Amino acid sequence: MNFSGVAYLIFTIALATVLAGIIFYYYNPKRKEKVEKPKQNMLDDDQ
């Protein structure tokens, strides 16, 4: 493998790691209330 092939491989692995981190952070059970609250606020009546 030449340098550009290795660079693309490292870049792909880095992007996959960042994506997995974002998914883990968002779907963490500790954040459920914070994530769900805006959705529930939209459904509440303002009356």
C-alpha positions as CSV (number, residue, x, y, z in Angstrom):
1,M,0.0,0.0,0.0
2,N,1.3,3.4,-0.8
3,F,1.0,6.6,1.3
4,S,-2.3,7.8,-0.1
5,G,-3.9,4.4,0.6
6,V,-2.8,4.4,4.2
7,A,-3.9,8.0,4.6
8,Y,-7.4,7.2,3.3
9,L,-7.6,4.1,5.6
10,I,-6.6,6.2,8.7
11,F,-9.0,9.0,7.7
12,T,-11.9,6.4,7.3
13,I,-11.2,4.8,10.6
14,A,-11.0,8.3,12.3
15,L,-14.4,9.3,10.8
16,A,-16.0,6.0,11.8
17,T,-14.7,6.5,15.4
18,V,-16.1,10.0,15.5
19,L,-19.4,8.8,14.2
20,A,-19.5,6.0,16.8
21,G,-18.7,8.5,19.5
22,I,-21.5,10.8,18.5
23,I,-24.0,8.0,18.4
24,F,-22.9,6.7,21.8
25,Y,-23.0,10.2,23.3
26,Y,-26.5,10.9,21.9
27,Y,-28.1,7.6,22.9
28,N,-26.5,7.3,26.3
29,P,-29.2,6.4,28.8
30,K,-28.0,9.2,31.2
31,R,-29.0,11.8,28.5
32,K,-32.5,10.4,27.8
33,E,-34.4,13.0,29.8
34,K,-32.4,15.9,28.3
35,V,-33.1,14.5,24.7
36,E,-36.7,13.7,25.3
37,K,-37.7,17.0,27.0
38,P,-37.8,19.2,23.9
39,K,-39.9,16.6,22.1
40,Q,-42.4,16.6,25.0
41,N,-42.4,20.4,25.2
42,M,-43.5,20.6,21.5
43,L,-46.5,18.3,22.2
44,D,-47.7,20.2,25.3
45,D,-50.6,22.6,24.8
46,D,-49.8,26.2,25.5
47,Q,-53.3,26.9,26.7
